[in-house]
Amino acid sequence: MSTAPKSEVLTMIALAEYQTGAVVSRQVTKAEAGNVTLFAFDEGQELSEHTAPFDALVHVLDGEAEIKISGKPFLLKAGEAIIMPANEPHAVRAVKKFKMLLTMIRA
């Protein structure tokens, strides 16, 4: 997973392409304090329920996703975002193929 070039204008939605039956990720930037990663999910693909020790912001750039946080489903479309709180179980499922930008701050 390579990071995006620094000091360049980035077209976020183009940094990761959809692949049939897959979840594709591309790290945009990474630092000790956190990271930003772009994901492209094919329709029906998912990340199973898990927890993380830090808050994470999910910003949907394209398509439609169901984000479950502590068992409660949220339907997000392009342009919408949600914060997944630290230590709460969450899962992500592509209702339609979608791209999301995940920002995790560790500090």
N, C-alpha and C positions, 0 to 999 in steps of 0.2 A: 504494500500500500504506500504509494508515494504521495508527498504533499504537493499542493499547487505551488506554482512559482510566486515569489513575493514581489511586491511593488508592480503588479500588473493588474489590469482590469479583468475580472473573472466573470464569465457568464455561467453562474452556478448551475443552472439546469442542464448545461451541456457537459459538465465535468464527469458525469457518470451516465453511461448508456444502459437502456433496458436490455436484459438478456432473458430469453425464454426459460421459464421455470427456475429463475434464480433471483437472489438478492445480491446486488453489486454495491460495493462501498468504495469511496475514495476519500482519503483524509485530506482535508483542505489545509489545516494547520494544526500543529501540536506543540504544546508547551507544558512545562511542569504544572502550571496553574489550570490547564484544561485543554480541550481540543474541539475542533469543528470537523464533522464528517458528513459527506453527502452520501445518501443511500438511494438506489433505484430498485424498487420491488416490482417483479412481474405480478400480474393479477393472481390472487390466492396465496402468494408467498407470505411468510410471517416470521417474526422473531418470537419464540415462545416466552412464556412468563418468566421474569427474572427480576432481581433488584439491583440497584446501584447505590453506592454510598454517597452520591452527590446529586443535587438537582440537575435535571437536563431539560433543555428547551427543544421541542420538536416543532419545526416550521415546515408545513407541507407546501412544496413548490409546484407540484403537478399531480393531477389525479385525485384519488380519494382513499382514505385509510381509516381503519378502526383502531383506536388506541384504548386499551383497557388499563385502568389504574385502580388498584385494589378492587378488582372485579367489576368496576363501573365502566361501561363502554362509552366512548366519545367518537362521533363521526366527524372527521376533519376533511375539508376540501382545500384545493389550492388557495393559498393566501392566508390560511388559518394556522394558528399555532397553539400549543399547550405546554405547560410545564409539568413534567413528571417529577414529583417530589422524591427526595432521597429516601431510601430504605422502604419505599412502598412498591409492592409487586406491580409490574406493568408488562404489557405485551403489545405487539404491533402486527396488524394484518392488512394486507392490500385488498380492499374491496374492489378497486380497479387498479391497474398498474399506477404506481405513484412514486414520486421522488420527495425526499425530505432532507432537510438540513438539521443535523443533531448537534447542539452546542452543549458541552458539559464543562462546568466550571468546578474545579477541585478545591479552590481556596475560598 
